[in-house]
Amino acid sequence: QVPLVESGGGLVLAGGSLKLSCAASGRTFSNNAMGWFRQAPGKEREFVAAINWSGVSRYYADSVKGRFTISRDNAKNTVYLQMNSLKPEDTAVYYCAARSSSAAAATTSALYHYWGQGTQVTVSS
């Protein structure tokens, strides 16, 4: 069973917005730092955003800073990624990930233990 399930991806015009959701399945992640990563065709997976367990600390890649916002609702066991002012270069499969319980938020994908299957985001110009 995949522990994390992403949704909200789709096709959008440049300048548009999408909101991705990541719901935990089968267990709670309220004590886990969470992150969003993305992978475009032919490219390595890259960090997008991360949030600590309480939501107080948030981190962003320079390429999305000021346009994307990560948030979480621990009561709903869900993490969100609000994406505004989307650009064609944001096109990728977006993955949600969770660190082990009590670990700090991180920007390195290898430090994340749980992963979702990804949701496609396509931005057309």
Salt bridges, closest charged atoms under 4 A:
GLU46 OE2 - ARG38 NE 2.56
ASP62 OD1 - LYS65 NZ 3.17
ASP90 OD1 - ARG38 NH1 2.90
ASP90 OD2 - ARG67 NH1 2.76
